[in-house]
């Protein structure tokens, strides 16, 4: 059976991780589409379990989808105007916030909000809803995947476009399942349209509420329990507890109360003051230093808190497990902490009892202690610490039928064996589609016509100017290239001005044009080697930024593997390609690009790169942007690489600097002083028996005098393999700490903290001297790499006063031992440790 999970964000994938893992264990083919990625950790775990994960293929620019979002949210808002919703004003406010502002204002200021008029508007919106086309990109990809069951989560949120998925699967006749994301979601919130094959809820009360709201769901509701809560039953190991204390800077005996920040959006602004008052009251009640209060903000609203980043990035499970008590307002983490067995106190303050998610979680939190004031909260904390009893969440609320994971799996497998539903039929609404949507189509056609006319005139004008310039440039290029070759090859002593070369003129004019146009600029995507990125591309982007006087906030860098620290002084925005693609999908598409382009170098714009631009633009919310593509740099510096221009060409168009140290914690298990090592295969250091023996010998001699951190990743991005040496007491591995989307960040941090770097000569080895660390690198095939790159690298490292860089042939160690009469180990150690 093939299951397709359509999720809104990576955090939802994290909560559904047990279901995904067990589904894969049962032998089912699992694919996951996620609207937005975060740090990639949940994606990596799902891929390790056997699932295929990718970004949702629907296009953000689809006009019909944008229109339908307005129709759905408008119809949901009209429902909340009925008097039965007066008891839940926060839900009515949430529906109004999701609806188009102009529509909500029109309804509230006219009789449309009352009686027959409201019902008439709702009927009209229903007609529009039923007659609208489905997302073409979704329908196309659903046909390609051909899933047996499509699982949609979360399914009940104001303004969330679950209709995209539900209408698409209903049109194709695919079985569908909607999983609610929190208790009481079915009591209040939007209706499901069309109805799914199955609706998964937490408990029997939720099932009754769902049927009461929509009787047609009576035979479609599955009481599965809360899958997302199962992770909090697992015990936290001693190592995780010790690691989180070290991460946040607490001693083994320090006790603390954990305050968890809520996800109340604008209302979160007032929480720091509440937390400060609570911290002061705890200090007065328990004595200064005896019991601390630690704040863990909600990651989406951390900007309103003045707390260290380590508090946000800490292991949440271990953080909760180590807390003496957990306090907060209106957040699901309080219920999760109670399931984990921690004492919980809910701050039920006047300013926080009208909006937010607490009402949705009310059935889950009803058994937990509540405090109407700061003093009452302190009393609850005292009571929790004086006795073993902690607030608990009844199992009838979140697991009424046993293990929620296996209940969910069994229901999905049963659904997969049922007959497929009938396709959505073309009733009156679909027949009337041309009439219903004619005004929208006419308006879109007129707008598109105006844009086409304007764009056509601009294109004709540009073509005319470009043709004239290219004709004149071609005449100049022939003579200039001849002069450049004569001056460089014959050594005439003529100092040809490099800036007058045609490629140089094109580079300057392109950067000037991009800078003058305004708006965001997408830099990349970078898909080539790390060495070219460090030595040429990033310095070229620095030059372009300076030459064009471009602000950092205009630049959006696209790279891969967590290279964001390399661009810290270049751009303020960064999108990692592995947050848009899984590792396997990225490698497959990039290898296809390499075959099509005839090499790894990005000398032209490939279809894969255009797809990346579309996905990245959607991820950062950019509709139109300029494109600074690596081909501009490749076509310029190719004159130097082909020996048609001197090295001064590279100097003129690059700005080299040391790399900043990434803001990331070193793994706690690393020693205070160490040598970083990375031996991998490439053309100059192939995978051979001699090289494997050489690597083992060097590491064995190094570990005799130094602690060594091996930077093997275990992740295959390209054809570079890794040497795996024998284990040693002084050899530390960090592969378990490296994720595909963030491995370069941590590797850069480790290299910057090392006393020296030893490894294969290649692009990655340039990282050490750029971080100010001495590097000793080796190659065995001197004819397999370009020595002009090595010459440029040495000149650059000298200019920026970076670390010393030694590139030696493997056989030279034995030669040094023979000539100098000293052990090879001492020579390696001395060369690596000198600074």
FITORVEX-372344 format. One line per 10 residues: number of its first residue (from 1); their letters; for each residue x negated, y negated, z negated of C-alpha. Coordinates in steps of 0.001 Angstrom, whole numbers, padded with zeros to 6 digits. Each point is the difference from the previous one (the first is absolute). Layout:
N
NUM) a) X,Y,Z | ...
//
This chain:
835
1) xxxxxxxxxx) 000000,000000,000000 | -001216,-003497,000844 | 000719,-002737,-002543 | -000507,-003701,000651 | -000196,-002372,-002979 | 000822,-003630,000884 | -001190,-002166,-002900 | -000133,-003739,-000586 | -003459,-000244,-001593 | -002903,002013,-001342
11) xxxxxxxxxx) 001254,-000306,-003592 | 003077,002033,001027 | -002301,002651,001452 | -001789,000075,-003362 | 003287,000692,-001801 | 000998,002711,002507 | -003462,001584,000021 | 001142,003179,-001847 | 002768,000612,002554 | -002369,-000517,002940
21) xxxxxxxxxx) -002627,002307,-001518 | 002409,002836,-000855 | 001693,-000270,003411 | -003397,000510,001661 | -000731,002931,-002343 | 003219,001668,001184 | -001375,-000011,003537 | 002126,-002788,001452 | -001412,-002549,002445 | 000123,-003397,-001716
31) xxxxxxxxxx) -000391,-003398,001591 | 000184,-003289,-001915 | 000748,-003431,001438 | -000760,-002919,-002314 | 001026,-003598,000743 | -002953,-001557,-001861 | -003208,001484,-001403 | -001822,-001165,-003132 | -003394,001330,-001112 | 000393,003324,001818
41) xxxxxxxxxx) -000377,002211,-003104 | 003509,001490,000222 | -000470,000468,003759 | -003250,001891,-000599 | 001646,002326,-002541 | 002903,000720,002335 | -002421,000784,002832 | -002008,002265,-002294 | 003223,001896,-000759 | 000506,000583,003743
51) xxxxxxxxxx) 002356,-002812,001019 | -000514,-002236,003019 | 000339,-003672,-001015 | 000308,-002985,002298 | 001441,-003492,000135 | 003676,-000206,000956 | 000100,-000316,003813 | 002865,-002473,000191 | -001019,-003339,001503 | 000480,-003094,-002149
61) xxxxxxxxxx) 000687,-002076,003105 | 003081,001991,001114 | 002776,-002513,000386 | 002860,002399,-000725 | -001554,001045,-003284 | -000319,-003606,-001154 | 003649,-000664,000900 | 001206,003145,-001724 | -001829,-000852,-003211 | 002080,-003177,-000115
71) xxxxxxxxxx) 003212,001905,000739 | -000612,002642,-002685 | -000994,-002498,-002684 | 002948,-002270,000901 | 002490,002859,-000303 | -001480,001083,-003323 | 000315,-003554,-001295 | 003666,-000192,001054 | 000737,003100,-002097 | -001421,-001602,-003140
81) xxxxxxxxxx) 002526,-002865,000241 | 002746,002335,-001240 | 000972,-000607,-003610 | -001252,003428,-001141 | -003551,-001323,000486 | 000488,-002821,-002516 | -001166,002395,-002737 | -003451,000314,001636 | -000934,-003559,001056 | -003664,000921,000381
91) xxxxxxxxxx) 000904,002493,002758 | 002135,-002615,001749 | -002931,-002410,-000185 | -002353,002659,001421 | 002370,000626,002917 | 000243,-003733,000657 | -003796,-000312,000001 | -000277,002756,002612 | 002706,-001489,002269 | -000781,-002726,002566
101) xxxxxxxxxx) 000031,-003325,-001913 | 002193,-001755,002572 | 002596,002766,-000096 | 000222,000030,-003803 | 000350,-003795,-000112 | 002749,000066,002660 | 002015,002638,-001839 | -000264,-001702,-003393 | 001107,-003366,001343 | 003005,001205,002014
111) xxxxxxxxxx) 003071,002196,-000563 | -001894,002921,001551 | -000797,001241,-003492 | 003650,000667,-000868 | 002473,002799,000807 | 000937,000628,003644 | -002729,-002270,001378 | -002658,001996,-001852 | 001418,003279,001282 | 000085,-001392,003541
121) xxxxxxxxxx) -003649,-001050,-000177 | -000923,003408,-001398 | 001859,001729,002864 | -001825,-002133,002559 | -003352,000791,-001581 | 000944,003678,-000017 | 000717,-000156,003732 | -003376,-001628,000599 | -001671,002601,-002165 | 001539,002952,001804
131) xxxxxxxxxx) -000653,-001349,003474 | -003616,-001105,-000390 | -002766,001969,001754 | -002396,001979,-002176 | -003736,-000655,-000260 | -001487,001185,003287 | -003441,000696,-001468 | 001471,002039,-002857 | 002217,002011,002318 | -002911,000707,002335
141) xxxxxxxxxx) -002269,001221,-002816 | 002767,002030,-001631 | 000498,001839,003285 | -003730,000667,000159 | -000265,001340,-003563 | 003350,001898,000203 | 000385,000444,-003787 | 002491,002408,-001523 | 000637,-002351,-002928 | -000754,-003713,-000412
151) xxxxxxxxxx) -000432,-001108,-003641 | 000551,-003728,-000599 | -001054,-001723,-003224 | 000838,-002343,-001540 | 003474,-000083,001493 | 001881,-002546,-002090 | -001568,-003451,-000147 | 001396,-003362,000972 | -001521,-001076,003279 | -001779,003310,000562
161) xxxxxxxxxx) 000512,001192,003557 | 000933,003624,-000664 | 002425,-000436,002889 | -002968,000115,002368 | -000603,003613,-000942 | 003588,001071,-000642 | 001359,-001338,003298 | -002910,001538,001907 | 000381,003489,-001507 | 003807,-000176,000332
171) xxxxxxxxxx) -000377,-000871,003685 | -002329,002970,000538 | 001983,002441,-002191 | -002782,000666,-002526 | 000632,001075,-003603 | -000777,-002812,-002437 | -000549,-000296,-003753 | -000119,-003215,-002021 | -001844,000021,-003341 | 000836,-002737,-002498
181) xxxxxxxxxx) -002923,-001726,-001642 | 001411,-000742,-003437 | 002827,000697,-002385 | 003328,-001733,000657 | -000891,-000973,003563 | 003228,001523,001234 | 002106,-001927,-002527 | -000890,-003359,001501 | -001642,-000822,003287 | 000616,000379,003720
191) xxxxxxxxxx) 001962,002834,001525 | -001700,002580,002184 | 000900,-000451,003655 | 000191,002424,001722 | 000416,002635,-002717 | -002941,002401,-000370 | 000292,003780,-000022 | -001078,000013,-003667 | -000346,-002662,-002687 | -002419,000896,-002825
201) xxxxxxxxxx) 000824,-001581,-003383 | -001468,000354,-003466 | 002863,001311,-002120 | 003670,000908,-000094 | 001077,-003516,-001006 | -001682,-001360,003103 | 001668,002656,002129 | 003433,-000944,-001340 | -000710,-003685,000625 | -001085,000723,003586
211) xxxxxxxxxx) 003179,001937,000755 | 002135,-002678,-001643 | -001469,-002647,002284 | 000167,002163,003134 | 002281,003073,-000262 | -001355,001379,003290 | -003262,000776,-001831 | 001693,002545,-002264 | -001603,003028,001694 | -003278,-001743,000843
221) xxxxxxxxxx) -001335,-001001,-003432 | -002869,002034,-001488 | -000876,-000418,-003697 | -003755,000504,000158 | -001400,-001976,-002922 | -002713,-002637,000119 | -002970,001363,001934 | -001979,-003151,-000689 | 000040,000654,-003756 | -001616,003455,000083
231) xxxxxxxxxx) -003533,-001403,000167 | 000380,-001497,-003486 | 000497,003417,-001602 | -003556,000976,000869 | -002601,-000389,-002739 | -002857,-002429,000512 | -003449,001550,-000390 | -002632,-001229,-002437 | -002224,-001093,002886 | 002751,-002210,001441
241) xxxxxxxxxx) 000597,-001541,-003414 | -003699,-000749,-000494 | -000349,-001372,003536 | 002899,-002441,-000371 | -001396,-001324,-003298 | -003363,-000627,001610 | 001720,-001536,003044 | 001843,-002616,-002083 | -002832,-000529,-002499 | 001453,001613,-003154
251) xxxxxxxxxx) -001830,002025,-002601 | 000976,003527,-001012 | 001611,-001217,-003233 | 001795,-003064,001388 | 003784,000304,-000283 | 002331,-001999,002192 | 003616,-000681,000858 | 000606,-000016,003752 | 002175,-002769,001456 | 001164,000909,003506
261) xxxxxxxxxx) 000926,-002850,002315 | 003274,000221,001893 | 000828,-000343,003688 | 002492,-002818,-000446 | -001494,-002206,002693 | 000403,-003668,-000856 | 001146,000840,-003515 | -003378,001634,-000669 | -001457,-003510,-000326 | 001353,-000246,-003570
271) xxxxxxxxxx) -001404,003322,-001180 | -003552,-001137,-000848 | 001412,-002349,-002648 | 002063,002839,-001496 | -003036,002291,000003 | -002097,-002691,-001703 | 002619,-000414,-002749 | 000169,003761,-000492 | -003796,000290,-000158 | -000140,-002712,-002680
281) xxxxxxxxxx) 002764,001682,-002018 | -001778,003394,000180 | -003261,-001590,-001169 | 001800,-001600,-002970 | 001833,003212,-000912 | -002890,002473,000281 | -003014,-002230,-000562 | -002383,-001383,002596 | -001910,002752,001766 | 001867,002969,-001512
291) xxxxxxxxxx) 002520,000275,002808 | -000537,-001717,003330 | 002491,-000703,002729 | -000933,000901,003557 | 001919,-001442,002967 | 000491,002031,003151 | 001671,-002261,002634 | 002130,001351,002789 | -002407,000142,002996 | 002369,-001974,002256
301) xxxxxxxxxx) 000185,-002914,-002476 | -003475,000052,-001541 | -000630,-003586,001132 | 002174,-001376,-002833 | -002198,001696,-002629 | -003461,-001067,-001096 | -001397,003458,-000697 | -003050,001875,001340 | 000421,001912,003232 | -001042,003152,-001878
311) xxxxxxxxxx) 003339,-000065,-001847 | 001895,000156,003292 | -002168,002667,001633 | -000280,002257,-003077 | 001304,003578,000010 | 003619,-000651,-000977 | 000673,003491,-001350 | -003040,-000119,-002282 | 000780,-003589,-000985 | 003465,001021,-001199
321) xxxxxxxxxx) -001279,003160,-001690 | -002543,-001965,-002060 | 002474,-002701,-001104 | 001343,000027,-003566 | 003261,-001425,001349 | 001310,-001374,003300 | 001963,-003267,000120 | 001575,-001901,002891 | 003101,-001470,001606 | 002018,001570,002787
331) xxxxxxxxxx) -002446,002410,001609 | 000289,003683,000864 | -003430,000640,-001495 | 001583,-000172,-003458 | 002121,003043,000801 | -003009,001754,001495 | -002040,-000737,-003154 | 002787,001491,-002120 | -000024,003166,002117 | -003776,000096,-000534
341) xxxxxxxxxx) 000706,000052,-003758 | -001065,-003512,-000942 | 001937,-002293,-002386 | 001873,-002580,002079 | 001566,-003342,-000908 | 002166,-001906,002478 | 000002,-003780,-000323 | 003644,-000897,000538 | -000506,-003762,-000003 | 002617,-002535,001165
351) xxxxxxxxxx) -002095,-001259,002904 | -000351,003509,001412 | 003459,001537,-000337 | 001666,-001339,003135 | -002104,001094,002954 | -002486,002632,001024 | -000084,003772,000023 | 000993,000692,-003617 | 003685,000382,000856 | -000835,002648,002594
361) xxxxxxxxxx) -002093,001829,-002605 | 002513,-000413,-002820 | 001010,003696,-000130 | -003680,000929,-000171 | -000871,-002459,-002775 | 003138,000066,-002128 | -001544,002247,-002694 | -003129,-002123,-000497 | -000501,-002615,-002757 | 000845,-003589,000946
371) xxxxxxxxxx) -001227,-003254,-001491 | 001892,-003270,000291 | -002941,-002075,-001263 | -003790,000109,-000360 | 000230,000683,-003753 | 002369,002899,000583 | -002365,001425,002613 | -002850,-000062,-002549 | 002205,001843,-002502 | 000751,002666,002608
381) xxxxxxxxxx) -003730,000381,000658 | -000625,000450,-003732 | 002719,002651,-000192 | -001443,001801,003025 | -003499,000052,-001499 | 001134,001115,-003457 | 001685,003196,001191 | -000337,002595,002748 | 003395,-000675,001582 | -000059,-001806,003335
391) xxxxxxxxxx) 002836,-001214,002165 | 000912,002720,002461 | 001931,000066,003240 | 002647,002760,-000018 | -000649,002724,002524 | 003633,-000131,001093 | -000829,-003370,001549 | -002992,000967,002104 | -000106,003822,000238 | 003485,001453,-000580
401) xxxxxxxxxx) -000574,003124,002132 | -003577,000876,-000901 | -003179,-000844,001906 | 000981,-002870,002387 | -002720,000874,002505 | 001116,003553,000680 | 003682,-000958,-000104 | -000754,-002563,002714 | -002017,002484,002071 | 002734,002634,-000199
411) xxxxxxxxxx) 002645,-002510,001104 | -002137,-001192,002941 | -000661,003585,001123 | 003717,000769,-000186 | 000755,-003145,001986 | -002504,001064,002654 | 001819,003299,000464 | 003399,-001657,000511 | 001441,-000836,003391 | -001123,-003327,001425
421) xxxxxxxxxx) 002605,-002772,-000271 | 001845,-001228,003049 | -001511,-002991,001725 | 001537,-003387,-000596 | 002837,-000231,002500 | 000624,-002923,002320 | 003232,-001376,-001430 | 001605,-003350,000654 | -002862,-001900,-001636 | -002602,001551,002289
431) xxxxxxxxxx) 002237,-000415,003030 | 000427,-003677,-000851 | -003739,-000509,-000486 | -000478,-002096,003177 | 002783,-002382,-001066 | -000913,-000160,-003687 | -003663,-000704,000577 | 000365,-002097,003159 | -000554,-003361,-001810 | -003184,001297,-001615
441) xxxxxxxxxx) -001226,001471,003276 | 000706,-003251,001883 | -001801,-002039,-002617 | -002985,002343,000060 | -000091,-000073,003807 | 000100,-003794,000043 | -002737,-000220,-002610 | -002091,002545,001871 | 000554,-001919,003245 | -001211,-003244,-001521
451) xxxxxxxxxx) -003039,001723,-001434 | -000705,001694,003343 | 000210,-003293,001890 | -002261,-001747,-002451 | -002471,002873,-000143 | -000034,000321,003787 | -000879,-003667,000520 | -002724,000241,-002605 | -001334,003199,001568 | -000137,-001540,003486
461) xxxxxxxxxx) -001812,-003039,-001317 | -002478,002139,-001918 | -000580,002255,002982 | -000782,-002986,002194 | -002429,-001472,-002519 | -001573,003357,-000742 | -000548,000816,003663 | -001714,-003332,000590 | -002216,000399,-003059 | -000903,003595,000823
471) xxxxxxxxxx) -001034,-000908,003533 | -002304,-002740,-001294 | -001285,002217,-002786 | -000812,002830,002364 | -002252,-002241,002046 | -001803,-001132,-003148 | -000214,003524,-001411 | -001942,001381,002957 | -002704,-002621,-000298 | -000096,000019,-003807
481) xxxxxxxxxx) -000336,003773,-000258 | -002847,-000057,002490 | -001746,-002717,-002002 | 000568,001889,-003255 | -001443,003218,001431 | -002983,-001841,001454 | -000763,-001857,-003217 | 000412,003093,-002167 | -001597,002718,002137 | -002783,-001943,001683
491) xxxxxxxxxx) -000858,-001999,-003124 | -000241,-003304,001876 | 000169,-001956,-003227 | 003151,-001773,001180 | 002263,-000594,-003013 | 003352,000785,001599 | 002837,-001413,-002095 | 001923,003130,-001039 | 003197,-001954,-000614 | 000231,-000699,003724
501) xxxxxxxxxx) 000467,003656,000868 | 003466,000735,001353 | 000941,002505,-002741 | -001062,-002546,-002610 | 002178,-002673,001588 | 002972,002388,000075 | -000499,000823,-003708 | -000087,-003659,-001001 | 003020,-000936,002098 | 001993,002988,-001282
511) xxxxxxxxxx) -000660,-000887,-003629 | 000851,-003634,000670 | 003279,000982,001652 | 000956,002357,-002850 | -000826,-002619,-002617 | 002022,-002763,001705 | 003143,002069,000434 | 000621,000232,-003746 | 001815,002800,-001786 | -001376,003320,-001226
521) xxxxxxxxxx) -002930,001746,001707 | -000320,003796,-000023 | -003674,001003,-000185 | -000651,003458,001397 | 001035,002704,-000320 | -003464,001390,-000622 | -000179,003632,001144 | -003738,000424,000708 | -003015,000873,-002163 | -000632,-001517,-003431
531) xxxxxxxxxx) -003493,-001093,001076 | 001276,-002195,002835 | 002648,-001372,-002338 | -002566,-001013,-002634 | -002767,-001175,002323 | 001938,-001666,002822 | 003796,-000225,-000357 | 000386,-001528,-003476 | -002813,-002555,000625 | 001602,-000816,003373
541) xxxxxxxxxx) 003371,-000618,-001707 | -001772,-002256,-002523 | -001463,-001966,002907 | 003395,-000236,001699 | 001610,-001235,-003212 | -002676,-002683,-000387 | -000113,-001007,003664 | 003779,-000283,000264 | 000391,-001575,-003459 | 002604,002675,-000789
551) xxxxxxxxxx) 001488,000279,-003479 | -000271,003327,-001822 | 003759,000269,-000486 | 000516,000124,003773 | -002119,003134,000431 | 001491,003486,-000410 | -002739,002634,000177 | 000764,003548,001174 | -002527,002676,-000887 | 000024,003454,-001572
561) xxxxxxxxxx) -001016,001940,-003067 | 000094,-002818,-002558 | -002436,-002400,001703 | 001749,-003047,-001489 | -002974,-001018,-002243 | -002170,-000412,003102 | 002351,-002744,001213 | 000493,-001709,-003386 | -001677,-003232,001145 | 001617,000102,003448
571) xxxxxxxxxx) 003752,000426,-000403 | 002583,-000094,-002770 | 002199,002728,001539 | -000964,003552,000844 | 001977,002976,001306 | -001519,003465,-000185 | 000756,002193,002993 | 000358,003024,-002292 | 002941,-001728,-001650 | 001665,000055,003425
581) xxxxxxxxxx) -001069,003499,001079 | -000851,003281,-001663 | -003625,001125,000329 | 000871,002731,002499 | 002197,-002287,002096 | -002638,-002738,000018 | -002777,002398,000998 | 002130,001556,002747 | 001016,-003332,001527 | -003488,-001476,-000285
591) xxxxxxxxxx) -001581,003032,001667 | 002501,-000357,002840 | -001012,-003658,000316 | -003680,000942,000135 | 000666,002477,002805 | 002048,-002547,001938 | -002518,-002831,-000422 | -003005,002233,000585 | -001664,-000727,-003337 | 000487,-001244,-003536
601) xxxxxxxxxx) -000861,-003627,000797 | 003088,-002220,000292 | -000830,-001704,003296 | 003675,-000377,000939 | 003428,-000034,-001606 | 001449,003498,-000324 | 003638,001047,-000397 | -000803,001383,-003451 | -001254,-003427,-001052 | 003191,-001669,001224
611) xxxxxxxxxx) 001992,002521,-002046 | -002113,-000863,-003031 | 000659,-003707,000514 | 003761,000626,000108 | -000032,002063,-003194 | -002301,-002397,-001845 | 002083,-003005,001030 | 003084,001717,-001358 | -001792,000922,-003246 | -001121,-003586,-000729
621) xxxxxxxxxx) 003123,-001662,001382 | -001658,-001783,002935 | 001960,-000331,003251 | -002537,-001754,002253 | -003741,-000217,-000519 | -003184,-000699,001937 | -002266,002992,000565 | -003762,-000094,-000593 | -000981,003345,001516 | -003431,001681,-000378
631) xxxxxxxxxx) -000369,000088,003786 | -000947,-003697,-000112 | -003034,000873,-002121 | -000859,003162,001945 | 000061,-001753,003373 | -002178,-002811,-001365 | -002652,002070,-001791 | -000120,002556,002804 | -002349,-002426,001762 | -002506,000582,-002814
641) xxxxxxxxxx) 000598,003752,-000315 | -000505,000385,003779 | -003207,-002078,-000269 | 001381,-002785,002151 | -000351,-002634,-002745 | -002342,-000490,-002971 | 000851,000655,-003663 | 000692,-003705,-000448 | 003393,000689,001575 | 001022,001986,-003088
651) xxxxxxxxxx) -001483,-002651,-002292 | 002035,-002746,001658 | 003334,001758,-000519 | -000310,001610,-003429 | -000059,-001189,-003603 | -001503,002606,-002328 | 000458,-000028,-003775 | -000278,002413,-002893 | 003168,001918,-000731 | 001898,-000883,-003199
661) xxxxxxxxxx) 000319,002675,-002674 | 003503,001547,000147 | 002301,-000653,-002938 | 000445,003643,-000958 | -001036,002013,-003046 | -002758,002591,000294 | 001079,003548,-000870 | -000489,000586,-003716 | -001979,003213,000546 | -002878,-001718,001868
671) xxxxxxxxxx) -003287,-000588,-001850 | -001120,-003589,-000760 | -003006,000241,002377 | -000017,002087,003154 | -001079,000323,003637 | 002761,000140,002609 | -000405,002617,002738 | 001940,000718,003187 | -001231,002538,002522 | 002211,000554,003019
681) xxxxxxxxxx) -000470,001263,003538 | -000381,-002224,003053 | -001944,000018,003248 | -003271,-000953,-001703 | 000503,002420,-002921 | 001833,003066,001396 | 001278,002939,-001993 | -002964,002358,000223 | -001697,002461,-002352 | -003040,-002289,-000324
691) xxxxxxxxxx) 002125,-003005,-000902 | 002073,001969,-002493 | -003213,001174,-001658 | -001342,-003567,000036 | 003132,-001399,-001693 | -000101,002704,-002686 | -003696,-000672,-000581 | 000406,-003791,-000305 | 002973,000251,-002355 | -001740,002622,-002093
701) xxxxxxxxxx) -003068,-002217,-000392 | 002133,-003106,-000648 | 002060,001652,-002729 | -003217,001020,-001722 | -000536,-003687,-000912 | 003331,-001779,000589 | 003699,000432,-000380 | 001424,000148,003535 | 003542,-000883,001092 | 000927,001809,003215
711) xxxxxxxxxx) 002379,-002003,002204 | 001537,002938,001831 | 003665,-000722,000705 | 001374,003315,001230 | 002090,-002033,002485 | -000482,000499,003736 | 000660,-003253,001869 | -002224,000825,002995 | -002643,002497,001134 | -002482,-000856,-002793
721) xxxxxxxxxx) -000409,002995,-002302 | -001424,000026,-003532 | -002812,002000,-001575 | 001140,001871,-003111 | -002939,000645,-002346 | -000117,002405,-002912 | 001429,-001242,-003296 | -002374,-001551,-002510 | 000339,-001363,-003524 | -001168,-003448,001140
731) xxxxxxxxxx) 001965,-000020,003269 | 003360,-001769,-000324 | 002832,000442,002509 | 002677,-002667,000584 | 002021,001629,002802 | 002920,000602,-002379 | 000134,-003753,-000634 | 000158,-000969,003677 | 003275,-000343,001854 | 000170,-000404,003803
741) xxxxxxxxxx) 001386,-003526,-000193 | -002451,-001306,-002607 | -003231,002014,000189 | -002217,-002784,001404 | 000942,-002366,-002831 | -001199,002411,-002700 | -003053,001087,002004 | -001005,-003645,000415 | 000391,-000560,-003743 | -002162,003046,-000783
751) xxxxxxxxxx) -002711,-001021,002491 | -000069,-003553,-001424 | -000505,001408,-003522 | -002741,002471,001012 | -003722,-000449,-000673 | -000698,001189,003548 | 001586,001748,002968 | -001288,003122,001795 | 001636,001637,002974 | 000404,000422,003739
761) xxxxxxxxxx) -001036,-002864,002248 | 003196,-001275,001566 | 002586,-002733,-000190 | 001062,000777,-003571 | -003571,-000431,-001262 | 000172,-003716,000922 | 002427,-000391,-002900 | -002724,000313,-002652 | -002273,-002932,001031 | 003106,-002120,000693
771) xxxxxxxxxx) 000873,000606,-003676 | -003550,-000907,-001067 | -001067,003625,-000628 | -003184,001572,001346 | 000607,002827,002481 | -002115,002938,001110 | 001502,001713,003055 | -001039,002914,002211 | 000422,001203,003562 | -001368,003028,001814
781) xxxxxxxxxx) 000682,-000944,003645 | -001549,-003434,000748 | 001197,000058,003609 | 003653,000400,-001026 | 000621,-003585,-001159 | -000535,-003547,001268 | -003023,-001595,-001639 | 001239,-003491,000840 | 002761,000462,-002591 | -002667,000867,-002583
791) xxxxxxxxxx) -001999,-003084,000957 | 003055,-002238,-000388 | 000834,001600,-003350 | -003485,-000528,-001414 | -000012,-003648,001103 | 003427,-000581,-001541 | -000889,001625,-003331 | -003115,-002137,-000180 | 001905,-003217,000763 | 002710,000516,-002635
801) xxxxxxxxxx) -002565,001231,-002565 | 001808,003301,-000300 | -001416,003310,-001075 | -003057,001541,001615 | 000849,002407,002807 | -002227,002934,000976 | 000878,002329,002873 | -002388,002965,000113 | -000261,003193,002001 | 000491,003150,-002065
811) xxxxxxxxxx) -003493,001307,000766 | -001661,-003134,-001409 | 000476,001140,-003609 | -002306,002956,000521 | -002489,-002280,001763 | -000051,-002379,-002995 | -000576,002922,-002347 | -002913,001230,002086 | -001675,-003405,000397 | 000589,-001422,-003479
821) xxxxxxxxxx) -000275,003229,-001912 | 003120,-000641,-002089 | 003167,002046,-000237 | 002723,-000883,002413 | 002394,-000387,-002905 | -002053,-002825,-001457 | -000130,-001786,003334 | 003796,000251,000411 | 000599,-001143,-003578 | -002379,-002955,000280
831) xxxxx) 001438,-001151,003311 | 003560,000299,-001324 | -000589,-001667,-003354 | -002065,-003018,001084 | 002008,-003175,000266
//
